[in-house]
Amino acid sequence: MQDKNSITLDDVTIRLAGPTDLPVKWVGQEEVMKQLLAAWMVLDEKDLPLNPRLVGKPGVGKTTLAYAAAKRLGRPVYLFQATMDTRPEDLVITPVIGPHNEIQYIGSSIVSAAVQGGVCILDEGNRMSEKAWASLAPLLDIRRYVESLVAGVKIYAHPDFRFVTTMNDDASTYDLPEYIHSRLQPQIYIDFPEEDEERRILKANVPFANEEILRYVLRFLARAHEADERYTVRDGINIARYAMKLLDSGGGENDAVIHKAIRLILGEEAIPYAEP
């Protein structure tokens, strides 16, 4: 039996998580959008969707891309934030004590996406250990199921279920074994946007910013990209937002508030990439 909020398997009722609603949209870089949507395609009854991994520096829009792609498919989106402390049971089913001291089983957002035929975004997947990933291995291959030892049930994925993980391209992550990587293909690399795309992203996210502030931010990002620094358009959005708040509160002229915003958001080490 199954309804919107729960599923019953072998007399075990599992409460499901609801989808995630985010006010985001994807701007530019249509090629990576096409690559992601192609990975999720199913061409005939013997075909299966792939489970891509989106790789890039923090802040380049990996999660935004995954969410926007899911919305283009018209599917509900379920987001799971991975951490170094994520346990195998966190990814599947967690038992909790109900209001009458009875055990209740709570399905993770991954299980909920699988049951409901939604899209699961496993964010920052390479912060998660191999032991945690191993619990998802059968879900990400031809078996298409996940098993809960806690609840004693096996949960098969709906044919519309799609999976994607984001992975930050930095040192503070686990090296995953080959049997996991082989289930997370293709690898789609998200690079810094082009300058005109960064302008569109900034204007879409900070529509109240004046043109001079936007130009300052774009030139800052261009210098940082040339030096292969880690600063991304997400940093630019926060700089522009804060600069406009400082400006509105009487914090000075455009050049003064932009320097202050860069310093307070990114630190002194970012100042060399700002205009004098």
HUCORGI-V256879 format. One record per run of one state. SS is the DSSP state (2 for helix, 1 for strand, 0 for the rest). FROM is the first residue (numbers start at 0). TO is the last residue. If there is no record, write none. Layout:
# HUCORGI-V256879
ss	from	to
SS	FROM	TO
SS	FROM	TO
This chain:
# HUCORGI-V256879
ss	from	to
0	0	0
1	1	1
0	2	4
1	5	8
0	9	10
1	11	14
0	15	28
2	29	39
0	40	51
1	52	55
0	56	60
2	61	71
0	72	75
1	76	80
0	81	86
2	87	90
0	91	91
1	92	96
0	97	101
1	102	106
0	107	107
2	108	115
0	116	117
1	118	122
0	123	123
2	124	126
0	127	128
2	129	133
0	134	135
2	136	139
0	140	143
1	144	147
0	148	151
1	152	155
0	156	160
1	161	167
0	168	176
2	177	180
0	181	185
1	186	188
0	189	193
2	194	204
0	205	209
2	210	225
0	226	231
2	232	247
0	248	252
2	253	265
0	266	266
2	267	272
0	273	275
